[in-house]
Amino acid sequence: MRRMLMLSAIVAVLAGPAFAQKSGGTLRVSHRDNPPSASIHEEATISTVMPFMSVYNNLVVFDPDSKQNRPDQIVPDLATEWVWSADGTTLTFKLRDGVKWHDGKPFTSADVKCTWDMLRGDESKLRKNPRKSWWFNLREVTTNGEREVTFHLKRPQPSVLTMLAGAFSPVYPCHVGAAQMRTRPIGTGPFKFVEFKQNESIKLARNPDYWKKGKPLLDAIEFRIIPSRATSLLAFVANQYDLTFTADIAAPALQDLKAQAPWAQCVYQPTNTQGNLLVNRDRPPFDNAQVRKAMVLAIDRKAFTEIIAQGTNRLGGAMLPPPEGLWGMPPDVLETVPGYGADTEKQREQGRQIMKALGYGPDKPLRIKVSTRNIASYRDQAVILIDHLKQVWIQAELEPLETAVWYNRLLKKDYAVGMNIQGVGIDDPDVVFYETYSCGSERNYTNYCNPETEKLFDQQSRMADIGARQTLVWEIDRKLQEDGARPVIQHGQGATCWRPEVKGVKLAVNTVYNHWRFEDVWIDR
């Protein structure tokens, strides 16, 4: 389960002799679109995390040398040690001494308290708070001097430490306002913010006062925003940059790239991103469960993965499928879930009968718009969805939206039907269930709300026994798919590639989010 998944026919990660690390140089990275802002706490996209994670630090992080993000692979960051109370309701951290913010002010326990007070909603500093649902069980944060901080929980929740280890949980400075963090962020991380030119580039520079002596090794990182996937790959082959945007290369494109650039170092792996159907169940006619059911019956999941990824993408529910995923339904369980069967035509006929009973037909289709984010990975899947919906007499028109508009529309529930790619920052049920499916969560884009299911969320959240928790998580996941809460179509895979002189890139098999600190990356040139 810890091995790095690779497609040996098309992927090469070359193992060479150990080299002495070199300091200096600028790492050039492509970026797929314009990040909505630099504030990780206000955004819900890898487009913000990849370029800006290196500006910040967390209390704890997933071990960058571990191939799988998991609860038993968490190491210190701004915290040096931590301890749980006997009843599992308090988590106390000892904090690192001598750490400075990029503007020279000292890091203290007050910064940790300010950050999580803000995330809990105690202070209205954030324009958006997409992960407020993560901290529903956090009663308060208290300090004991400048070097100790305690998280007080309402009830036991072992996954809190796991959530603190992800890239979406950096510590923010008390003395810097949220508005500045969106445009000129201040952190304690290995790189300092230099500039962000909209739709053009992002530049970071080495933090000479970084608390890890000798790190980072690079002088600077420059992200160049190239929305066209084809243009981006051509630029990589032509040595215009050193590292591709993470997991942005699909299987067909990877074959072409390897033919043109056999020297490229590439890892093709699960991304813990999933294509899912968004249906606004508060907007007629989609407030009718039968319409939503007919839409799901129209989908041929295997066709999606064949077209998008030459059959390499995975079928699964809300949680990442095993073996890379710790919590996903095993194949024998998944096969029993309605809608995951092999007889697609039988399903579609059921969908047509539903639509017929509602007054629709080949001469009277239901006309809709399918909204999606205006980047290639979203548009490609939206086009396939539109083709499938025709099979049950739903005539759809594509509505591509720029990134900032897309997320704002979702948050406001200002859409009817959407084709979404949801990234899961941390492979843990509490993250997925509460963020995506809990009643009232900001990122519950479909407004699914089932009090009985919510009770099961709380039940699994308390459990320390991994095996027992897995079994309950499978039951919950099955119910979510049967309810059409946010139908999962496929789990994506993608390649990240870099030039052979780039060293120290470390990826995990169950996320694309949590390994972009860049402090260990160096260039052999």
N, C-alpha and C positions, 0 to 999 in steps of 0.2 A: 504494500500500500504506500510505502514511502518512496518507491522508485519514481524517477521522472519518466512520464509517458512520452514516447517518441514514435513517430511513424518512420521506421528505419528506411523505407523505400524513398522517402523524399526529404528526410531531415538529417542533417549531420551536425553533431556537436563534437568538435575535434578535441580529443584529449592530448595535450602536449606536455612537455616537461615543465617543471616549475620555473618561473622567471622571478628575478629580483624586481620588486615593485618600483616603478618610476613615478616621481612627482612632476606635476606640471601639465600643461596642455589644456585645450578646450574640447569638451565632448559635444559633438553636434548631433542633435536628435530631431527627428521629424515629429510633427504633431498633426493630428487629423482634422482638428477644427479649433475654433476660437473658444477658450474656456470662458464660462459665464462670469467667473471672478477668480481671485486668488485665495479666497477664504474657504478652506476645506470644510469648516463647520457649517457653512451655508450652502454647500453644493452637494450633488448626489451623483457625481460623474468622475470617471477615471481621467477625463480631460482636465480636471483640476488637480487630482491627486498626483498624477505622474510628474508634472512639472513643479509642483509646489511642496510635495512631501519632504523634500530635502531642506526646506526652509525651517521646518519644525522638529520638535522632539515629542515623544510620548512619555508617560510614566514608565511603561513597559512596552516591549515589542516582541513579535515572533522572532525566534532565532533565525537570522538571515541564512545560516548554514543548513537549516532544516529544509528538506524538500517538501514538507507538508506543514501548513499552519495548523497547529493543534494545541489543546490546552496544556499539554505537558512539554511544550517547546516554547516557553515564554521566558525572556531574559530581561535584565534591568535596562533601563534607559535613563530618564531623569530620576527615577527611584532606584535606590541601591538594594533595598530589601523590602519585604512585605509579609504580613501575617494576618490570617483570618482569626476571628474570635471563635470560641468553642461552639457557639450557636449558629455560626455562619451568617451573621447579620452585620458585622463590621469588618472592614478591610483597611488595615493601617499600613502606610508607606513611610519609610525613611527616605529623605530626599538628598540628592547629591549636592555637595557644597562647592562653591566657586564657579557656578554656572552663570553666564551673563547673557542677557538678551542682545540682539544685534546692535541696539542703540547704546549698549554699555551698562544698562541698569541691571541689578542683580535679580536672578530668579529665586523666588521664595514660595513657601506653601500658600501664600495669599493668591498667587497666580493660578494654582490648581483649584482652589476654592472658587475664585472668580469664574473660571472656565466652566465648571460644572454647575454653578449657580445659574449661569447664563443658559446652559443647555437644558436645565430642568425647567426653564421658563420663568425663573424668579425675577429676571431683569429683561426688559424688552429691547435688548441691544441688537438682536439679530433680525435681519430682514426676512430670512428664511431659516427654518430649523428642521431640516428633513429627518434628523435622527433623534428628535425629542422623545420618540416612543422607546428608544433604547433605555432611557433612564427613568422610566415610569416607577421603578421600584427603589429609586434612590431617594431616601428621606431627607438627608442633609449631608453636607461636607463640613468637617470641622478641622481646625488647625491646632497644633500644639507647638508653639514656637515657629521659627522659620523653616525647620527641617523635618517636620512631621505633619502628615495629613491623613484624616480618616474618613472613609466613605461609609455612611450609616444606611443600611438597607431596611426596608419595611419587613421583608421576609427573606429567607435564604435564597440566593441566586448564584450558583457557582460560575455561571458564564460571564459575570461582570468583569472578571480579570481578563477573559478572552476578548471581550469588547474593548477594553482599554488598550489591548495590544495592537489593534488595527490602525491603519493609516488614517481612518476617519476620527481618531481620538487624540489629536495633538493638544498640547497645553498652549493656551493663548496668554499674552501678557495683560495684566490688569490695567496697565497705564496707557494702552493703545485702544482706541475706539474701533468698533466693528466696521465703520465706513472705511477707515484706513486699511484694515486687514483685507478688504476686498480688492484694493488697488495697489498698496505698497506694504505688504505684510512684514511684520517683525516676528522673528522666532529665535530659537536657541540652536538651530540646526547647523549642519556643516556648510551650508551655502546661504549667502545673503541675496535678497532680492535686489536686482539692478533696474530692470525696466520690463514693461509689458506693453508692446505695441499691438493694438487690436488688429486681429486678422493678419498679423505679420510675424511677430516673434516674441519670445520670452527669454530674458537673460538673467543668469544667476552668477555670482562670484564666490570664490572660496572665502569662508569665514576664518580669518587668521587667529581668532580667539576661541575656536571651537574647543569644548571641554575634553574631547578625545584627542590627546596629543598625537601629532603626526597625521591626523585626518582633517579634512579629506585630502585625497591625493591629487585631484584635478584642480586646476586654477579656475575653471569656469565651465558652465553648461549653457549652451544656446539651443533653444527649441525653435525650429522654423515651422510655421503653420502652413501646411500644404493640404487643402481639402480634397484634391483629386488623388484617389488611391493610385491610379496608373502613373501620374506625374511623380508621386512620392517614391514609387518603386524604381522608376527610371533614374531619379536623382540619387537614390541609394547606390544603384549599380555604377553610376558615374562618379562616385566618391564625393558627392556634395554633402553627405552627412554620414555619421558613424553607427547610429542605432535607430531602428524603426520604432514607431509608436507601438506600445505593447499589444501583442496578440491581435494585431490588426490585419494580418495577412492570412487569407483563407486558403484552403488546400489547393484550389486551381491556380491561384496567383503564386503560391509558394513553388509549385512545379516550374512555372515560367521563370521565377526569380533564380532558382537553383540552376536552371539551364544557362541563364545569362551571367550568373555570378556564383560559380561553384565554390568559390572561396568563402562565401557567407557562412557565418556561424548562426544556426537557426534552431530554435526549440519550438516544436508544435505540441500544444498541450491543452487540456481543459482550462477554460478561462473563468469558470464560475459566473458566467453571464448566461442568461436564458432569454430566448425569444418567447414573449407571451402576448396574448391577445387582451387588449384593454377594451372593456365595454362599459360605458357609463350607464349603470343600471338605474340611475335617477332620471334619465332622459328618454321619453317615448320615441320609438316603440320598444326600446331596449329595457324598459322597466318590466316588460313581459318576459318571464323566465323561459317561455317556449321559444321566443326569438333567439335568445342567447344560446339555448340548447342547440337549435338548428345551425347556428354559426359554428359551434364547436364540432358538430357532426360533419361539417363540410371539410374540415381540415385533415389532410393526409400528412401526418407527421413524418413518415418515412420519406415522402417526396421532398419535404423541406430539407432534410439532411442530405439527401442525394444531390439536390441542385446546389445548395449552398456550400457543402463541404465534402462532396464526393463520398457521402455515406459515413464520414468520420465523426460527425456530431452525434451526441447521445440523446436518447429519449429518457425522460425522467419527469418527476414532479417538482415540487417547490424546492427541494433540496438537491444539491449536486449528486449525481449518481456515483455509486462506488465503482472501482476501488479508491479513486482519488478523493471522492467525497466521503466524509465520515458518517453522514446522516441520511443519505439518499436511500430510497426503496430499492432493495435488490431486484433483479430481473423477474424472479418468480412472483414477487408481490406486485410489481408494476404491471405484469401481463393481465392481472385480474381487474385492473382499473378500467372502467368504461371509457372508450375513446382511444385506447391504446392498442386496440386489436388490429389484425391484419386485413380484415374485410372492409376496406374503405368504401366500396360502392354500396354495400349494405347500409353502412352508417349514413351515407349521403341520401340514400332513398328514404331513410327515416327522417332526415332533415327536410327533404322535399315534401313529405307528407305533413310535417308540422307546418311548414310555410303555406301549403295548400289550404289547410284548415283555418289559417289566419287570413285567407283571402288573396294570397300572392300566387304567382305562377310565371311561366316563361314569357307571357305577354304583359304581365303586370308585376315586374320585379320591385323589390324594396331598394330604393336608391339612397345611397349613403356616401359619406366621405370617410376614407381611412387616413387619419393623420399619423405622421411619423416624423422622426428627427431627420434633418436633411444631411445625413452622412451615408456613405455607401452601404455599410453593414445593416442599417435600418431600412433604407429604401429597397434593397434587394429582397428582404423578407416581406416587406409590405406588398411588393408586386406579386409575389407568390400567393400571399393571403388573398389579394383581390381576385386572382384567378380561381382559387378554391371556392370563394364565396359565390361565384357565378353558378356553381354546381347546385346550390339551393336557392337560386333565383334572387340573389342579392347582388345588385349592380353597384360597384364601388368606384369612386374616383380618388386618386392619390392626392394627399395634401401634405407636401414636405414643409417642415418648419425649421427655422434656425434654432440652434441649441438653446439659447436663452428663452426664446419664445416657446419652444417645446415644453420645457420644464415649468414655465409659468402657467401655460395652459393646463398642464396636468394638475398642478397644485390647486388651480382654481376650478378644476373639473369642467373646464371649458372645451370639451370635445365630445364626440359621440362614440366613435370607434377608433382605436389606435393600435398600431403595431409597435410594440415596445421591445427593447433589449434591456433587461434589468441586470445590472452588475451586483453581485453579492460580495460585499467587502470582506466579510468574515464567514467562514463555513460553520455556522452555529444556528440551531433552530430559533433561539431567542431573537437573533438579529432578523432572520427571515420572517418569522411569524408575526412578531410585534410591529416591525417596520412596514410590512407589506399587507397584512391581513387583519390587524387589530382594529376594532371600532374606533374611528376618529383619528387614526394615525395620519400625519401629513402626507406620507407616501403611499397610503392606501388609495390609489388613484381610481379604483372602481367603486369605492364606498361599500365594499363587502362587509357585512357585520352579522356575526352569528354568535350570540351569547354562549351557546352550548360549546361551540368550538373554542371560544375564548377561555372557558374553564379548563379545557384540555391544554391550552397554551400555558396556563399557570401551573398546571399539574406537572408537565414535563420540565418546566423551568426550575422547579424546586429539586429535581432529582440529581443526585450525585452519582448514582450507579449508571455507568455509560450504557451497558447492555439493555437494562430495563428502559432507559430513556430512549434508546434507538427504537425499540419496539413500539412505544407510544408515539414517537415522532412519525413512524411509518403510517400508523393509524390516522394521525392528524392530516398528513400529507395526502393520503388517499381521499379523505373527506373533502379537503379543499379542491381537489381535482373533480370529484363528483359534483360538488356544488357549483362548479364553474366560477370560482372566486376570482381567479385571474389565470385562465387556462395556459399552461406551459406547453409550448410547441416543441422546443428542442433546447438542449444545452450546448452552447457553442464551444468550439475549439479554434485556436488561431496560433499563428507563428509570430515570434519576436526574433528579429535578426540583427546581427551586428558585424562589423568588420573584424577580421582576425586580430588586429592589433589592440582591440578593446578587451580588457581583462576585468575580471571581478564582478561580472553580471550574475546575479543570483536570483533564480525564479523559484516559485513554489507551484505545485501541481493543482492546488485547489483555490487559487486566487490570482488575479493580475494586479491587485491593489497594494499590497503591503510590503513591497521590496524595492521601493524607489527612493531610498535615502541617498544613494550614490556615493556614500562615504568610502566604500571599498573599491570603487571603480577606478581603473587607471588605464593609460594609453601607452602602448609599447612602440613609440615612434619618436 
